[in-house]
Amino acid sequence: MDVHENYTGHVDPEGPAARRTLAALTITKISVGPMDNNAYLLVCRSTNEALLIDAANDHERLSDLLGFLPDRPRLRTIVTTHQHADHWQALGALAGAHGSNTVAHELDAPVLPVPPDTLVEHGDTINVGEVPLSIIHLRGHTPGSIAVVYDDPDGHPHLFTGDSLFPGGPGRTTSPDNFASLMADLEERIFGKLPDDTWFYPGHGDDSTLGVERPKLAEWRERGW
């Protein structure tokens, strides 16, 4: 697996992965599947334990991210951000191959091909090795959509938003009520809690920061669903 170390937030379908190295963990982004889904591998640098956010597709490519050497990271956990099928096509194969624990929100769990080992709610904490990650429930794209945030004590927060937040607006919703719910949660639980230098990693496409997107909140509300 070709992995670029000059992380920009952009990866190409079928192209190399991109790795960002922080003091406590590494974040590796890769695009998989026909819908250009992003998957993110987080590895604790102290314990070499790994957590994958969205086993979207191409389970062999995702396994390749771990490498094949004896000291390769152990994929202990797989988090599914929401129930849409393009985000879990490789979940069963990957969890089975690596003996990983699976994590999702209760409201989206019944749709998933693998019953989650751990159900999470808003405010819960999970870990990758020694690194704590917080769960944020964002209601609207699906009932159980979640985001995952790592608040780096040596830098800025890193936020994995699934399909609930993209550069340019919230994720797709199917009714005015769902749109209002998602916007309320984004404003209160994301933009209301996290600083502008928070770097966020969406389920498709390029990354952005909350500071870049914050001035557009009123425009998003006016635009509607």
Backbone hydrogen bonds in HBPLUS format (Angstrom, degrees):
<---DONOR---> <-ACCEPTOR-->    atom                        ^
c    i                          cat <-CA-CA->   ^        H-A-AA   ^      H-
h    n   atom  resd res      DA  || num        DHA   H-A  angle D-A-AA Bond
n    s   type  num  typ     dist DA aas  dist angle  dist       angle   num
A0017-ALA N   A0002-ASP O   2.99 MM  15  6.36 151.2  2.07 163.2 160.5     1
A0004-HIS N   A0017-ALA O   2.81 MM  13  6.14 168.8  1.82 148.7 145.8     2
A0019-ARG N   A0004-HIS O   2.76 MM  15  6.09 163.2  1.79 171.1 175.4     3
A0007-TYR N   A0005-GLU O   3.07 MM   2  5.64 124.9  2.39 106.4  91.0     4
A0207-ASP N   A0009-GLY O   3.28 MM 198  4.89 138.0  2.47 115.3 126.8     5
A0015-GLY N   A0012-ASP O   2.87 MM   3  4.86 156.3  1.92 126.0 126.5     6
A0018-ALA N   A0029-LYS O   2.94 MM  11  5.27 153.6  2.01 146.3 154.9     7
A0029-LYS N   A0018-ALA O   2.79 MM  11  5.27 159.9  1.82 156.5 158.8     8
A0020-ARG N   A0027-ILE O   2.70 MM   7  5.08 160.4  1.74 150.5 157.5     9
A0027-ILE N   A0020-ARG O   2.81 MM   7  5.08 160.4  1.85 151.3 158.0    10
A0022-LEU N   A0025-LEU O   2.83 MM   3  5.28 157.2  1.88 158.9 165.8    11
A0045-ARG N   A0024-ALA O   2.91 MM  21  5.58 172.6  1.92 141.9 143.7    12
A0026-THR N   A0043-VAL O   2.96 MM  17  5.25 148.2  2.06 139.0 148.9    13
A0043-VAL N   A0026-THR O   3.03 MM  17  5.25 155.3  2.09 141.4 148.5    14
A0028-THR N   A0041-LEU O   2.88 MM  13  5.04 156.2  1.94 140.6 148.6    15
A0041-LEU N   A0028-THR O   2.84 MM  13  5.04 161.4  1.87 147.8 152.4    16
A0030-ILE N   A0039-ALA O   3.06 MM   9  5.49 150.4  2.15 154.8 161.4    17
A0039-ALA N   A0030-ILE O   2.90 MM   9  5.49 153.0  1.97 158.5 166.8    18
A0032-VAL N   A0037-ASN O   2.77 MM   5  5.28 157.4  1.82 150.3 157.6    19
A0037-ASN N   A0032-VAL O   2.98 MM   5  5.28 144.5  2.11 162.3 154.7    20
A0036-ASP N   A0033-GLY O   3.27 MM   3  5.63 155.3  2.33 117.5 117.0    21
A0038-ASN N   A0203-GLY O   2.79 MM 165  5.07 171.9  1.80 138.9 138.6    22
A0040-TYR N   A0053-ILE O   3.24 MM  13  5.12 162.1  2.27 136.5 141.9    23
A0053-ILE N   A0040-TYR O   2.80 MM  13  5.12 162.5  1.83 150.5 156.6    24
A0042-LEU N   A0051-LEU O   2.77 MM   9  5.14 177.3  1.77 163.7 163.9    25
A0051-LEU N   A0042-LEU O   2.77 MM   9  5.14 150.6  1.86 150.0 159.2    26
A0044-CYS N   A0049-GLU O   2.87 MM   5  5.51 161.5  1.90 169.5 169.1    27
A0048-ASN N   A0044-CYS O   2.85 MM   4  5.21 144.4  1.98 141.8 150.4    28
A0074-ARG N   A0048-ASN O   3.10 MM  26  6.61 150.0  2.19 152.0 160.5    29
A0050-ALA N   A0074-ARG O   2.72 MM  24  5.57 156.2  1.78 159.0 151.0    30
A0076-ARG N   A0050-ALA O   3.01 MM  26  5.79 131.6  2.25 139.1 147.1    31
A0077-THR N   A0050-ALA O   3.43 MM  27  6.77 159.8  2.47 146.8 151.8    32
A0052-LEU N   A0077-THR O   2.93 MM  25  6.37 158.2  1.98 148.6 153.0    33
A0079-VAL N   A0052-LEU O   2.79 MM  27  6.14 162.8  1.81 165.9 171.8    34
A0054-ASP N   A0079-VAL O   2.74 MM  25  5.86 166.8  1.75 175.0 179.0    35
A0090-ALA N   A0055-ALA O   3.00 MM  35  5.11 147.9  2.11 141.1 144.1    36
A0089-GLN N   A0056-ALA O   2.99 MM  33  5.17 127.3  2.28 124.5 120.3    37
A0061-ARG N   A0058-ASP O   3.00 MM   3  5.44 120.1  2.38 109.7 123.7    38
A0062-LEU N   A0058-ASP O   3.06 MM   4  6.40 160.9  2.10 157.4 163.5    39
A0063-SER N   A0059-HIS O   2.92 MM   4  6.09 152.5  2.00 142.0 149.3    40
A0064-ASP N   A0060-GLU O   2.95 MM   4  6.15 145.0  2.07 139.1 149.1    41
A0065-LEU N   A0062-LEU O   3.18 MM   3  5.34 138.7  2.36  98.1 109.0    42
A0066-LEU N   A0063-SER O   2.98 MM   3  5.57 146.3  2.10 113.7 122.4    43
A0067-GLY N   A0064-ASP O   2.96 MM   3  5.10 138.0  2.14 101.1 113.5    44
A0072-ARG N   A0069-LEU O   3.03 MM   3  5.33 151.4  2.11 124.4 122.1    45
A0076-ARG N   A0074-ARG O   2.96 MM   2  5.71 116.3  2.38 113.4  96.5    46
A0101-ASN N   A0076-ARG O   2.76 MM  25  6.04 168.5  1.77 151.2 147.0    47
A0078-ILE N   A0101-ASN O   2.80 MM  23  6.23 148.1  1.90 161.7 169.8    48
A0103-VAL N   A0078-ILE O   2.87 MM  25  6.12 149.2  1.96 159.7 159.8    49
A0080-THR N   A0103-VAL O   2.96 MM  23  6.24 162.1  1.99 164.2 167.0    50
A0146-ILE N   A0081-THR O   2.90 MM  65  5.11 152.2  1.98 145.3 153.2    51
A0087-HIS N   A0084-HIS O   2.97 MM   3  5.87 164.4  1.99 128.4 132.9    52
A0088-TRP N   A0085-ALA O   3.21 MM   3  5.50 174.3  2.21 114.6 115.7    53
A0091-LEU N   A0088-TRP O   3.13 MM   3  5.01 162.9  2.16 105.9 111.1    54
A0094-LEU N   A0090-ALA O   2.93 MM   4  5.88 164.1  1.96 155.3 160.4    55
A0095-ALA N   A0091-LEU O   2.90 MM   4  5.89 168.2  1.92 153.8 157.8    56
A0096-GLY N   A0092-GLY O   2.96 MM   4  5.92 156.4  2.02 142.7 150.0    57
A0097-ALA N   A0093-ALA O   2.96 MM   4  6.03 156.2  2.01 142.6 149.1    58
A0098-HIS N   A0094-LEU O   3.08 MM   4  6.16 150.5  2.17 147.3 154.0    59
A0099-GLY N   A0095-ALA O   2.80 MM   4  5.38 121.4  2.15 140.2 150.7    60
A0100-SER N   A0095-ALA O   3.16 MM   5  4.71 139.3  2.34 122.7 131.1    61
A0117-ASP N   A0102-THR O   2.90 MM  15  5.17 128.6  2.17 119.4 133.3    62
A0118-THR N   A0102-THR O   2.98 MM  16  6.31 152.8  2.05 161.4 168.1    63
A0104-ALA N   A0118-THR O   3.24 MM  14  6.75 151.8  2.33 161.1 169.5    64
A0120-VAL N   A0104-ALA O   3.03 MM  16  6.05 153.4  2.10 133.4 141.0    65
A0108-ASP N   A0105-HIS O   3.15 MM   3  5.71 147.5  2.26 115.1 123.5    66
A0109-ALA N   A0105-HIS O   3.08 MM   4  6.07 127.8  2.37 147.8 162.4    67
A0109-ALA N   A0106-GLU O   3.30 MM   3  5.05 140.5  2.47  92.8 103.8    68
A0111-VAL N   A0108-ASP O   3.34 MM   3  6.05 152.7  2.41 120.4 126.5    69
A0112-LEU N   A0109-ALA O   3.09 MM   3  5.48 148.9  2.19 115.0 123.7    70
A0124-ASP N   A0121-GLU O   3.08 MM   3  5.69 162.8  2.11 139.7 139.9    71
A0123-GLY N   A0135-ILE O   2.92 MM  12  5.45 166.7  1.94 151.3 150.7    72
A0135-ILE N   A0124-ASP O   2.89 MM  11  5.33 155.7  1.95 158.3 157.2    73
A0126-ILE N   A0133-LEU O   2.87 MM   7  5.29 159.1  1.91 155.3 160.9    74
A0133-LEU N   A0126-ILE O   2.75 MM   7  5.29 159.4  1.79 164.1 161.1    75
A0128-VAL N   A0131-VAL O   2.94 MM   3  5.26 159.5  1.99 150.8 155.9    76
A0131-VAL N   A0128-VAL O   3.03 MM   3  5.26 164.0  2.06 127.0 128.4    77
A0134-SER N   A0149-VAL O   2.93 MM  15  5.22 164.0  1.96 152.9 152.4    78
A0149-VAL N   A0134-SER O   2.96 MM  15  5.22 158.2  2.01 144.8 151.6    79
A0136-ILE N   A0147-ALA O   2.90 MM  11  5.00 163.9  1.93 146.1 146.5    80
A0147-ALA N   A0136-ILE O   2.74 MM  11  5.00 152.3  1.81 145.4 155.1    81
A0138-LEU N   A0145-SER O   2.94 MM   7  5.47 163.9  1.97 141.1 146.0    82
A0140-GLY N   A0142-THR O   3.35 MM   2  5.15 170.3  2.36 127.7 128.8    83
A0148-VAL N   A0160-PHE O   2.92 MM  12  5.05 153.4  2.00 138.2 146.5    84
A0160-PHE N   A0148-VAL O   2.71 MM  12  5.05 170.4  1.72 158.8 162.3    85
A0150-TYR N   A0158-HIS O   2.77 MM   8  5.09 162.8  1.80 153.1 158.4    86
A0158-HIS N   A0150-TYR O   2.77 MM   8  5.09 153.1  1.85 143.0 152.4    87
A0155-GLY N   A0152-ASP O   3.11 MM   3  5.20 166.6  2.13 112.1 113.7    88
A0199-TRP N   A0157-PRO O   3.08 MM  42  6.42 155.8  2.14 160.5 153.8    89
A0159-LEU N   A0199-TRP O   2.90 MM  40  6.15 167.3  1.92 156.4 160.0    90
A0201-TYR N   A0159-LEU O   2.70 MM  42  6.07 155.5  1.75 160.8 169.0    91
A0161-THR N   A0201-TYR O   3.05 MM  40  6.10 146.2  2.17 132.8 143.3    92
A0164-SER N   A0161-THR O   3.04 MM   3  5.72 166.7  2.06 145.9 147.5    93
A0203-GLY N   A0162-GLY O   2.63 MM  41  4.32 138.7  1.80 141.9 130.4    94
A0171-GLY N   A0164-SER O   3.09 MM   7  4.46 152.1  2.17 103.5 102.9    95
A0166-PHE N   A0169-GLY O   2.89 MM   3  5.44 164.2  1.91 160.7 166.1    96
A0169-GLY N   A0166-PHE O   3.10 MM   3  5.44 166.9  2.11 133.1 130.3    97
A0179-PHE N   A0175-SER O   3.00 MM   4  6.27 158.3  2.04 153.1 159.6    98
A0180-ALA N   A0176-PRO O   2.90 MM   4  6.10 162.1  1.93 149.2 153.9    99
A0181-SER N   A0177-ASP O   2.94 MM   4  6.14 153.9  2.01 145.2 152.5   100
A0182-LEU N   A0178-ASN O   2.92 MM   4  6.13 163.9  1.95 150.1 154.0   101
A0183-MET N   A0179-PHE O   2.89 MM   4  6.09 168.7  1.90 156.6 159.8   102
A0184-ALA N   A0180-ALA O   2.96 MM   4  6.05 156.8  2.02 142.4 149.1   103
A0185-ASP N   A0181-SER O   3.01 MM   4  6.26 160.2  2.05 149.5 154.5   104
A0186-LEU N   A0182-LEU O   2.85 MM   4  6.07 160.2  1.89 153.1 159.1   105
A0187-GLU N   A0183-MET O   2.90 MM   4  6.04 162.9  1.93 150.3 154.9   106
A0188-GLU N   A0184-ALA O   2.91 MM   4  6.02 159.6  1.95 147.4 153.4   107
A0189-ARG N   A0185-ASP O   2.70 MM   4  5.29 150.5  1.78 140.1 150.1   108
A0190-ILE N   A0186-LEU O   3.13 MM   4  4.93 141.2  2.29 115.5 124.8   109
A0191-PHE N   A0186-LEU O   2.82 MM   5  6.17 157.6  1.87 167.9 173.1   110
A0192-GLY N   A0187-GLU O   2.76 MM   5  5.56 112.5  2.22 124.3 143.1   111
A0193-LYS N   A0190-ILE O   3.21 MM   3  5.44 149.9  2.31 104.3 112.8   112
A0194-LEU N   A0190-ILE O   2.92 MM   4  5.76 162.5  1.95 163.1 166.1   113
A0198-THR N   A0195-PRO O   3.08 MM   3  5.68 160.7  2.12 119.4 121.9   114
A0211-GLY N   A0196-ASP O   2.85 MM  15  3.88 141.2  2.00 133.8 121.5   115
A0210-LEU N   A0198-THR O   3.02 MM  12  5.66 150.5  2.11 152.0 161.3   116
A0200-PHE N   A0208-SER O   2.79 MM   8  5.58 163.9  1.82 149.4 154.8   117
A0208-SER N   A0200-PHE O   3.21 MM   8  5.58 156.7  2.27 147.6 154.0   118
A0213-GLU N   A0209-THR O   3.34 MM   4  6.65 154.3  2.41 144.9 151.5   119
A0214-ARG N   A0210-LEU O   2.78 MM   4  5.68 147.5  1.89 155.3 162.5   120
A0216-LYS N   A0213-GLU O   2.95 MM   3  5.61 159.0  1.99 125.8 132.7   121
A0217-LEU N   A0214-ARG O   3.19 MM   3  5.70 174.4  2.19 124.7 124.8   122
A0220-TRP N   A0216-LYS O   2.89 MM   4  6.21 153.3  1.96 157.3 165.7   123
A0221-ARG N   A0217-LEU O   3.02 MM   4  6.35 161.6  2.06 153.1 157.5   124
A0222-GLU N   A0218-ALA O   2.98 MM   4  6.21 162.3  2.01 150.8 155.5   125
A0223-ARG N   A0219-GLU O   2.90 MM   4  6.02 151.4  1.98 145.9 154.1   126
A0224-GLY N   A0220-TRP O   3.08 MM   4  6.35 148.0  2.19 147.9 155.2   127
